Amino acid sequence: MSNGMNFQVAEQDLARLANKLTNQDSLDPQTRQSLQKAVQRLSLALEKPRDTFMRIAYLPLQTAVVRIGLDLGIFKILVSAGRGGKSSDDLASETHADSTLLSPMP
């Protein structure tokens, strides 16, 4: 316990809230945006200088990956697949990309 706050309880509360909000389509836009801002503030408050460095350092890579996903049509394929999703082999077949490049890294 630090600063009089039980962080274990806070962590459990956040996990319960995340589970409750999963697939929550009925959340009004203002509440959703307010919750997003609060979570971003919490995330930044918990971030250490090295975390900040790593987040910023990997931004170009994230941008490139999103661009590749758009160019290959991966996001459209995943949306049309619904909750069942697609395997990396399926994505490779449908996009004509190398399956190694679409597979999770070990």
Secondary structure, DSSP 8 states (H G I E B T S, - for coil): -BTTB-HHHHHHHHHHHHHHHTT-TT--HHHHHHHHHHHHHHHHHH--HHHHHHHHHTHHHHHHHHHHHHHHTHHHHHHHHGGG---HHHHHHHHT--HHHHS---
